[in-house]
Amino acid sequence: MYVSLQLSFISAPKATLLSPKQPNMSHATGAANAEPGSASSLSDAALPKNTETLKNLNASTAKFAVWFVRIIDPKIIEYTFTSRSEQIKAQKFQCVLVSNHSEQYMMGLVPFEFRNRNAAQQAASKFTANSVWQMMTPAIDAKARAEYNGCPLKSTVLLTAPTKLKAVPPTNIAQLQYPAKGLKVILDIKTIVSILKAPGAFKRLNKTFDFCGKITALSDQKKVVAGGSQKLVAEATFIDSSGGEIDVSVWNESYAVFKSLTCGQGVCILGCNATEDKGNVKLNVWPNSHVCVTGDQAQSLTSLDAKSVQTEKLTAKFTPGDKLEDLMENEAHPTCAAALRDASGLSGPITFQINRCLLEPPLQEDLLLTQDGRPFIRNCRVRDCTGCVEVDVVKEPLLKIFDCSTEDDFKTQLQAQSLTSLKCRVNIRGVMRDEGGTMKKYLIKMEPSPLDAVVSRTATRLSLGLSSITDNVVVAAPGNRICDIPLLGMALRRDVGEPVGAYRLILLLKGTCDSTIDIIDETLPMNQQTFKVKSLGTTCLLSEVAVTVNLVGYCNFKGMLTYRLDKETALVLISSVTINGDASIDATVEHMHKISKDETASLMLSMNAEWKSLLVPDSPDQTTPQKAYPVEDSSYWSGQRAVKMRRLESEPKSPVHS
């Protein structure tokens, strides 16, 4: 469904991105953390010790933790794409997954497969609305785009192998009642619109968002021409308890869902599309959006007396080759993910290099092998301190990503579903070239980033060119800059401008006491055992003011010493945070790398230079970050403007203007 609206205020409240205080959610089964109606009031005997919240789902916890999720609004989405000059009519199954906290929800997906074109229909029969499932070893869809996902948890879980799902039987009352009955949208209508209308704010936020409102009117459909084709659109009106009132445009098949609702019913809408045009916000809801009418928030809006609420009307108006290795030069142009993403109009192949980036490869077989069985990754995500770019990965770096010595070793692990990607940051080098009007980027070489690298703050900033830093960054961070913001999630505060959303953060932490270890299942032999490791009260060595970080992570017996921080120092990759106050943070560990005393001093220098290049302006009176020259200008890639790098271990120097 699609909803379009132009919003104009009499007086719109000033946008705020400050995160409300949230309860500590580090233990999913604790009674103090559960919301009303969840399983906390019941005996936890039926819940495994390693039951976790969806917020703590990452590649590390996925190996050992267990989640109980409820299926919300399952649907089959039809679409078309072209493959080998053939127009393919495809279907995918999509739903919303919620566990014991109704404000923590994410998308579940069964994608289209050539070898099983009925996969979506089979999933729809299996994953019925309101059913509860035990989820183990969840796999994240590497192709899903976070900017088109309005959920507070941006990952999309694949409901196919290697994810293991088991239906909860009707006899297990505790597990059935553990997941929330519905969803809760954090922001009200007024706040959402205020954020979207703030100058420049919308461009740095997600392209979709969720809202909850009471439907008060729905018009009939009318035919319009949009995007070069004929469509059907209707207008729906919503209000909420804050007094916000909006009109949205409901597109095509989504109208049937709204038509089935009772006027005056409270509803959560997930995946609403928003755009900004000449100061007006336009909202649209398409058929792939999700609708939830259950839960305390939706029910309270149903009970809301619309006549007793003083509303503020937001008027809505419809606005309808060659070998790649042979192309590489001996020296590479230093760049970053954002600049590489925006590159276009090149006259010839360019060798590029990005330092200190994190790779996120897919794990599905059809995305790791070509049709003739060769190892190749299409659209592997590369993230650094400026944002995200997708590159294609050839065989040599692909094997290094999964720590495989040979192609046969890789294929054996692929069949056994035991592939594990590197979680350390790497330096990558590749080739960018135009192929039939499409700018292709190939990753050819890769090595772990040296820990003793000397980072130039100026070179890091100038390598951005005139591109814009986006969300989903991976960057070293001081604990006092970390925040948790609605619509952004984990983020970093900047001295100038709005906070920047973070996909992962890297902390330099020193333990202050011994770590504690909880055994998940004492009946298993030690070599099969999994553990929950907690390191409380650690000190963040990069923080400008004192901040303690409480860590929690999962591991097996082999990795126990790695995840046990004790009183050592380590680089810690975290995937989510809960802010307890100005000086305390709970963080979920995805990876940990112990650091020696000799390495700590040099790391503090390089990591401080890294985060300051992103968060701190060059001078106190600087209102925008310093930039070099536009990346679409061929001179950015010409080699005359930047000092090239000869080795993968090299660090970029400041670009030199001619």
N, C-alpha and C positions, 0 to 999 in steps of 0.2 A: 504494500500500500504506500501511497505517497501523499504527503501533505505539504502544501506550499502556502507560505503566508508572508506578508510584509507587516512588520510591527512598528508602530509609531507610538511613543509614549507622551503623556502629558508631563510626567516626571518619572524617569526610570531610576531605580536605586542604583547606587554606584556598585560596580562589579567588585566582588571580593573573591579571592582564591584561597583564603585562609582555611585550613582544614579544621573542622570541628573536632573536639576531643572525642576519642573513641575508646571503648573498653579494650583491655588487653586480650587479644585473641590467640595467644601463643599456644593454648591447649584447648582443643576442640571439645573435650568431654567435661571440662570443669563447669561446675554449677554456676560459678560466678560469672562465667562468660556467656552463658546460653541465653537466648531470648525467650520470652514467653511462648509456650506452645511447642518448644523443642523437647528433646529427650532428657534435658538436665534434671527434670523433676522425677524422672524414672530411674530405675537402677541402671548403672552403666555396665553391668555385668555382660550384657549382650553386645557391647561395643568393644572392639579390639583396642589395646593400649595405643596402637599407632594410628588411631583415627585422627585425622587432621582437618583443618578448615581449608576451603578452596583457595584462600589467600596465600596459603603456604605451599601451593603446588608449584614445583619447579623440577628441572631435570634430575636433581639429586634426591629430593623427597619422593619423587614418583617411583623410585626403585623400591622403596621400603614402606611408605605410608599407605593408609587406606582411607578412602572417602566414601561417604554415603550421600547420594545425590537424588533429588527429585526431578522428574522430567516435567518441564513447563512448556506449554504451547508447541508440541511437535508438529512439523509440517514438511511437506515435500515442495521443493522449489524447482521450477522448470526454467531452463535457460538453453541457449544455443552457443556453440563455438565452432571454429573452423579447424579441422585437422586434415593435413595432406590434401588441401583444396576441397575437402568435403564438409558440408554443413552438418554438424552433429547436434541432434536434439537430446539434451541431457537432463538428468534429474539428480538432485542431492537432497538428503534429509538433514534437517536442522532443527534444533530445539534449544531451550535454555536449561542450564543445570544450576540448581541451588542446593546448598548444604544447610547447616544448622543456623547460619546467619543470613537473614533474608536480604541484607544489603550487599552480600558477596555472591555474585552470580556470574556465570560465563556461558559462552556458546558451546554446544555439542554438535558434531558434524559427522555424517557419513557421506564422503564425497562420491562423485561419479567414477565408475571404473569401466573400462572397455570390456574386461573379462567377466564382469557381472553387472550388466546394465539394469538389473532389477534390485540392486543393492538398496536404493532409496525406499522402494516399496516394501522390501523385507524389513528394513529398519523401522518403518512406520508401523508395521504390524507388531514389532517386538517392543519398541520403546513407546508405550502408550502414555497418554497424559496422566500425570499425578502418580505414576509408578515410581518406586524407589529401588535404587540399584547400589550394590557395593562395587566400587570402582578401584582397581589396582593397576599398577604400572601404566598410568595414563600417558598417552603420546600426544604431543602438541602439534597442531597443523602448522608446518613451517610456511605454507603458502598464504595463510590468512593475514590480512592487512589490519593492523591495530587501528589505523586512522578511520576505518570504516566500521568500527566496533564500538558502540556506545556503552557497553557493559563496563562496570568498574574494574573487572578483571579482564584484561585484554586478550589473554590466551584463548585459543579455541581447541577443545579436546576432541580428538578423533575417537569415535565410538566403534572403531574397528581395530584389529590387531595392529600393534602389540598391546593396545588397551584391553584389559580383562574386566568384564562386567558380569555380575551375577545378581539376578533378581532377588530382592529380599522377600522371603516367604511371608504369608499373612499371619503366621504364628509368632513371628518375632516383632512384638509390639514396640519394643524400644527402638529398634532400627527403623521401623516404619515411621515412627513419630519424630525421629531425630532431625531429618531435613525440615526446613521451614515450609509452611503450607503455601506461601506465595512470595512475592518480591517486594523490596522496598527501594524506591528511588531516593537518593540522598538529597538532591536539590529540588526546590519548588520552582514553579513556573517563572515567577518574577526573577529569581536569582539566575536561572538559566538564561533568560532573555537578556538580563543585565550583562552577563559575561559575554554573550554573543555580540552585543552591541558595543562593548568597550572597544576603543580604537586599537585595531591591530590584534586584539585578544583572540578573536575567532580563528585567525590563521594559525595560531599556535596551539589551538585546541583540536580535539577530534572533529572529524567531518560528520560524525553522527553522534547523537546523544539520546538519553532516555528521559521520559517525563511521566508524571502521574497526574491524572485529573479526572474530574467528574464531567461526563459528556452531557451537554445540555441541548444540543441541536445537531441535526444531520440533514443536509440538503439532498435533493435528488442528483443523480449523475448527469453530466452533460458532456458532449463530445468536443474535444479540442485537438489541435495539432501542436505537438511539442516534440522537439528533437527530430523533426522530419517525418514523424509518423502520427497516426491518429490514436488518441487515448481517451479514456473516460476519467472524469474527475468530479469529486463531490467535496463539499465543505463541511467540516465538523467543528463544533465549538466546545471548548473545555474550560473549566474553572477549577481552582483549588482553594484550600483553606487560607492561603496567604492573600487572596483577593486577585490573583492573576487570572486573566481571561484571554484566551487566544483562539484564533481560527486557524485551522490547518486544512490542507488539501489532501484528500484521500484518493489514491490513484488506482485505477483498474480493479483487479480482483480483490484488493484489500477492502473494497467497499462492502463486500459480503460479510466480512467479519464485523464491521461497525454496524451494519444493518441488523445483525443478530443481537446486538446489545440493547438493553433497555435504556431509554432516555432517563438520565439521572444516575446511571451506574458508574461507580469508580473503576478506573482502569489504568494499568501501567502499560505504556507503549515503549518498546525497545527498538532502537535503530531508526529514530527519526532523523531525517536528513535536514541540514540547515545550511543556508548560504547567506552571504551578505552582499547587498547591492545598493550603493548610494545611500548608505546609512540605514537602510531598512533590512530587517531580517525576514527571510522567507523559509518556511518550514514545509517539508514534504514527507509523506509516509507512503512507502511502496509495498508491494505484496510480500517482500522478504522480511518485513518488520514483524515483530512478535508482540502479542497482546496477552496480558495476564490480568484476570479479574479476581484472583484469590489473594489472600493475605490481609494483614491488619490494615495496611495503608489504603488499599483499594476499598476495603469494607468501610473504613472510616469516612472516605469520600462519598460512598454511596449513602451514608447516613447524614452527610452534610446538608444543612438547610440552605439552599442556594439564595433564598430571599433574605437571610440574615447576614450574608456576606457582602460587604461593600467592595465591589470589583473594580479593577482598573482595566479598561478595554484596550487590548493591543490589536489594532485593526489589521486584518489579514486581507491581502489582495493577491489573486492568482497571477503569477508571472511565469505565464507559461515559458672455400678459398685456399689462401696460403696457409702453411703450417704456422701456428701461432708463435712457437718458439723462435722461428726465423724472423718474425716481425719485431721482436723485442730488441731494443737498443741495450748497449752495455750500461747506460745510465738511465735512471728513471726520474720522472717529474714528481716531486713531492706534492701530495694533495690530501684531501680528506673525503669522507663519505658524502657530505653535502655537495661539495664541488663536483665530485665524480658523478653524482646523481643528476646534476643540472647540465653536464657537458653536452654540447651539440655543435653541429656545423664544422667538424674537423676536416681538414683537407687530406689527412693521411693517418696511419696508425700512430698511436701515442703509447709510450710505456709509462705507466703510473706506479706509484708506491704509496701505501697508507700504513702508518705505524700505529701500534697499540690499538688494534681493533679486535672485536670479538665476533667470531663466526657462528652462525646459527643454521646448520644444515638440516634438511629434512631427514626422516628415518624410513620413509616408505620406499619400497623397492622400485616402484615405477618412476620415482623421482631421482633415483641414484644410478640407474642404468639406462643406457640408450636402448632403442628397439632391437639393436643387434647385440646387446649384452655387454657393452663397454661401460666401465665406470665413468660417470659424468654427472655433475649436479647442475641442474638448470635453476637459476634464480635462487642462489644461496644468499642469505642476508648477511651483510657486513655492517657492523655498528661501531661507531667511535664517538668521540666527544662532541661531534657536530650533528649526528643523526644516523640515517640508515640508507644503504644503497644495495641493490641486488646485482650479483655477478654470477657468471657461469664458471664452474670449477672443473678443470681437467684432471686427468688421472693422478699425476704425481702429488699435487697438494691434497687431493681427495683422500688418498691413502694416509697422509700425515694427519689430516683432520680426525680420522677415526683410529689413529695409532695402529695401522695395519702395515705389516712388512711387505706383503705381496698382494697381488690381485686375488689370488686364490684364498688367502686369509680373509680378505675383505668380503668376498662372496660367501665364505663359510659363516662368518659372523652375521652377515645380512640374512641368510636363511635361518639362522638360529635366533634372530631378533635380539642379538646381544651387542649391537654396535653402540659405542659410547663416544661422543665427540669431545674434543679438547675444550676445557673451560678456562684456559689461560688466554691472555691477549697475545696477538701475533702481529708480525709485520708481513704484509702481503705485497706482491708485485705482479703486474699483469699488463695486458694489452687492451686498448680501447680502439675500436675501428667502426666505420660505417658499413653496414651490410644491408643493401637494398633500402636505404632510407631509415634504417633502424640502428641506433647507436648501441653496439654490443660491447660488453665489458667482460673480459676473461681473466680469471685468476690462474697464474702460471706457476708462481713460486710462493712459498710460505715458510716462515721460521718463527719460533717463539720470540717475543720482544725481550731484548736484554734488560735485566733489572737495573743495570748500572748506567743506563742511557742518560745523557744530559739533554734535557728538554728545553727548547727555546720557546718561551712564551710568545714572543713576537712572531716567530716562524709558524707556530701553531695557529695563531689568529689570522695571519696573512694568507695562509694556505686555503682559507675559506673563500677567498675572493669576495664577490658580492652575493654569494649564496646566503641563504638564511639558515641558521641553526634550527633544527626541528626537534620534536620530542623523540622518545625512544633512544636517547643517548646512552652510551656506556662510558663511564668516566670515573677517575679517582675523585673521592669526595671527602670533605670534612664533615663529621657528624653534626655539627651545629648548623649546617646548611640544608640538611635533609628535612623534607616535609612530606605530608601525605594529603593530597588535594583532590577533591571531587572533580571528576572528568579527566584528571591527569593521573591520579594514583601517586606512586612514589615520584618525588620531584626534588629539584634543588632550587633554593632561593638565589636570585641574582641581585647585585647591587643596582643594576639598571634594567628595567623591563620586568615582564612577568616571569614566574618560575618556569623552568624547563623540565618536562617530563622525562623520567629515566627508565629505561628498560632494565638495566642492571647497574649497580654501583659497586665500586671497589674501595674497600676501607683498609687502612693500615692500623691494625689493632694490637694491643699488648694485653695479655691476660693478667689478672690480679689475684686469681685464686684457682684452685684445681677445678677442672671441668667435672661434671657429673654425667653418668651414663645410666640410662634406663634400658633394660632388656625388654624387647617387644614380646617375645614368646619364649618363656623359659623351658618349654617342652622340647624345643629343637636342639640338635647338637650344636656345639659352639661354631663349627665351620659353616653352618647354615643360618646362624643367628643374625638378626638385625638390631640396631641400637639407635636410640634417640639421645643425642649428645647435647648438653647445655653448657655454655660458658657464660656465666653471669658477671656483670660488673666490669667488662673489659674497657680499656681506655683507648679512645681514638687519638692517635698521634698527630693527625692532621688538623684537628679542631682548633679554632681560634679561641674558644672558651671550653672549659672542661665538659665533656660529654661521655657518659657511660653507655655502652652498647651490650645488650643481652642477646646472645646468639643461641639459636637452636638449629640443629641439622640432623640428618639421618645418614647412616652408613652401615656397611657390613663389617664383619670381623677384620677383614684385610685393611679396610680404610679407617679403622677406629683411631689409630694413632694420628692420622692426618687431620681428622676432624676434632680431635681433642686438643684444645688450645693450651689449657693449663696456664702457666705463667710465661709462655713463649710469645713471640711476635709473629704475625702472619698477615699476608694479603688475603682478604676475605671478599669473595664475590657474593653479594646478597641480592635476593630477588623480590623481597617485600619488607615493609617496615610498619611498625605500629608506634606512634609517638605517645610516650607516657608523660611528657612534660618538656620543659625547656632543656633539661640536662639528661634525659634518659630515653633510649630507643630500644625496642625489640626488633630483631632482624632475623630473617630466615636465610640460612647458609645454603648456597649452591655449590661452592667450591672453596677450598682453603689451601694456601701455599705458605709453609713456614719460611721465615726470613731470619738470616743470621744477624748478629750484632753489627758485623762489618757492612752488611747491605742496607741496614736500616737508615743510616744517615744520608746516603746518596738517594735512596728511595724517597725520603721525605722532601728533598730538594726537587726532584723531578716531578713527583706527584703534586706538590704545591704549585709548581709552574703550570702543570696541566689544568688543574681545576680553576686557577685564577684566570687563565686565558679564556675560559668559558663564562665565569661568573663575575669577574671584577674588571671594570674599565681601565684603560691605560692611565687616565688622569681623573681626579675628583669631579671636574666639570664636564667630563665626556658623557653625553647622553645616549650615544649609540656605540656599539663595538667598532673598533677600527677595522677597516677592510681594505683589500688591495685593489683588484681590477676585476671586471666582470668575467665570469667563467665562460660566458658565451662568446666573449672576445677571443679570437684565435691567438692573440698575443699571450694570453694566460698559459696556453699550452705550447707556445713556440720554442721554449728553451732559452729565450733571450731575457726573460723576466725572472727566472728562478734558478738558483744553484741546484743542479741535478745531483742525484745520489748514486754512487757507484755500487755500494754493497747493501744487502738487505738489513744489515745491522746499523747502517748509517742513519743519522738524525738530520732532518731538514734544517738548513740555515735560512735566515731571513731572505725572502724573495728580493731580488735586486731590480729596481726600476731602471730602465734604460733612459 
